Amino acid sequence: LRCGTLDDSASFVPSAHLWVRSKQRWIRLPEDAKAMDEMPLPQALALGKPLGLEDVQMSLALSGYFLEHHLAPSLGQKPLPPARQRFLDRLRKA
């Protein structure tokens, strides 16, 4: 989450902290916090792993985020192809 996203964050507790390798030194995480140096890859993106429908959906969501937020700006904010969204919609119904 970005700073200032939530008006009242008191009821939210993070399930994990990601990208802690690059966190600011002054940030202190609780001793029992689940922390990962980087963003873990879904199984569907890790080679040689068996895939389930949920793995494929998560991987497509992750790749869609990357395409929209990192690739699209360099391409003049072109939207993702409608065929991709139709494919995602069909997967959700499966």
Sine and cosine of phi, psi and omega as CSV:
sin_phi,cos_phi,sin_psi,cos_psi,sin_omega,cos_omega
0.00,0.00,0.57,-0.82,0.06,-1.00
-1.00,0.07,0.44,-0.90,0.02,-1.00
-0.83,0.56,0.68,-0.73,0.05,-1.00
0.99,0.16,0.07,1.00,-0.03,-1.00
-0.92,0.38,-0.61,0.79,-0.07,-1.00
-0.97,-0.26,0.70,-0.71,0.08,-1.00
-0.95,0.33,-0.65,0.76,-0.01,-1.00
-0.70,-0.71,0.97,-0.25,-0.07,-1.00
-0.99,-0.11,0.10,0.99,-0.10,-1.00
-0.88,0.48,-0.51,0.86,-0.06,-1.00
-1.00,-0.02,0.02,1.00,-0.03,-1.00
-0.96,-0.28,0.77,-0.64,0.06,-1.00
-0.85,-0.53,0.82,-0.57,-0.02,-1.00
-0.90,0.44,0.63,-0.78,0.06,-1.00
-1.00,0.10,-0.37,0.93,0.04,-1.00
-0.30,-0.96,0.40,-0.92,0.08,-1.00
-0.92,-0.38,0.83,-0.55,-0.05,-1.00
-0.95,-0.31,0.39,-0.92,0.03,-1.00
0.87,0.50,0.58,0.82,-0.04,-1.00
-0.94,0.35,-0.32,0.95,0.04,-1.00
-0.88,0.48,-0.49,0.87,-0.04,-1.00
-0.95,-0.32,0.25,0.97,0.02,-1.00
-0.94,0.33,0.33,-0.94,0.06,-1.00
-0.92,0.39,0.60,-0.80,-0.04,-1.00
-0.87,0.49,-0.48,0.88,-0.06,-1.00
-0.99,0.16,-0.14,0.99,0.05,-1.00
-0.98,0.17,0.80,-0.59,0.01,-1.00
-0.93,-0.38,0.82,-0.58,0.04,-1.00
-0.99,-0.11,0.51,-0.86,0.07,-1.00
-0.87,0.50,0.54,-0.84,-0.03,-1.00
-0.82,0.57,-0.61,0.79,-0.06,-1.00
-1.00,-0.02,0.14,0.99,-0.04,-1.00
-0.95,0.31,0.64,-0.77,0.13,-0.99
-0.98,0.22,0.86,-0.52,-0.08,-1.00
-0.73,-0.69,0.66,-0.75,0.01,-1.00
-0.78,-0.62,0.67,-0.75,-0.01,-1.00
-0.87,0.49,-0.59,0.81,-0.03,-1.00
-0.71,-0.71,-0.04,-1.00,0.10,-1.00
-0.98,0.19,0.85,-0.52,0.01,-1.00
-0.93,0.36,0.63,-0.78,0.04,-1.00
-0.98,0.20,0.67,-0.75,0.15,-0.99
-0.88,0.48,0.43,-0.90,-0.02,-1.00
-0.82,0.57,-0.57,0.82,-0.05,-1.00
-0.91,0.42,-0.39,0.92,0.02,-1.00
-1.00,-0.07,-0.20,0.98,0.05,-1.00
-1.00,0.00,0.79,-0.61,-0.10,-1.00
-0.92,0.39,0.60,-0.80,0.12,-0.99
0.98,0.20,0.24,0.97,-0.01,-1.00
-0.96,-0.27,0.57,-0.82,0.08,-1.00
-0.93,0.36,0.58,-0.82,-0.08,-1.00
-0.94,-0.34,0.61,-0.79,0.18,-0.98
-0.90,-0.44,0.21,-0.98,-0.01,-1.00
-0.85,0.53,-0.66,0.75,0.00,-1.00
-0.89,0.45,-0.61,0.79,0.04,-1.00
-0.89,0.46,-0.70,0.72,-0.01,-1.00
-0.91,0.42,-0.69,0.72,0.01,-1.00
-0.89,0.46,-0.68,0.74,0.01,-1.00
-0.90,0.43,-0.65,0.76,0.00,-1.00
-0.91,0.41,-0.64,0.76,0.03,-1.00
-0.92,0.39,-0.60,0.80,0.05,-1.00
-0.91,0.42,-0.69,0.72,0.01,-1.00
-0.90,0.43,-0.70,0.71,0.00,-1.00
-0.93,0.37,-0.56,0.83,0.05,-1.00
-0.90,0.44,-0.65,0.76,0.05,-1.00
-0.87,0.49,-0.73,0.69,0.02,-1.00
-0.87,0.50,-0.73,0.69,-0.02,-1.00
-0.87,0.49,-0.71,0.71,-0.05,-1.00
-0.95,0.32,-0.61,0.79,-0.13,-0.99
-0.99,-0.13,-0.32,0.95,-0.05,-1.00
-0.88,-0.48,-0.59,0.81,-0.04,-1.00
-1.00,-0.03,-0.68,0.73,-0.06,-1.00
-0.83,0.56,-0.68,0.73,0.00,-1.00
-0.85,0.52,-0.59,0.81,0.00,-1.00
-0.97,0.23,-0.21,0.98,0.02,-1.00
-0.96,-0.29,0.32,0.95,0.03,-1.00
0.98,0.19,0.49,0.87,0.03,-1.00
0.86,0.51,0.56,0.83,0.07,-1.00
-0.91,0.41,0.70,-0.71,0.01,-1.00
-0.95,0.31,0.35,-0.94,0.08,-1.00
-0.92,0.39,0.50,-0.87,-0.03,-1.00
-0.87,0.50,0.65,-0.76,0.03,-1.00
-0.84,0.55,-0.50,0.86,0.00,-1.00
-0.88,0.47,-0.55,0.84,0.02,-1.00
-0.90,0.43,-0.69,0.73,0.00,-1.00
-0.92,0.40,-0.63,0.77,0.05,-1.00
-0.87,0.48,-0.66,0.76,0.04,-1.00
-0.88,0.47,-0.71,0.71,0.03,-1.00
-0.88,0.47,-0.66,0.75,0.02,-1.00
-0.88,0.47,-0.66,0.75,0.02,-1.00
-0.92,0.39,-0.62,0.79,0.04,-1.00
-0.89,0.46,-0.64,0.77,0.00,-1.00
-0.89,0.45,-0.54,0.84,0.00,-1.00
-0.98,0.19,-0.29,0.96,-0.07,-1.00
-0.94,0.35,0.00,0.00,0.00,0.00
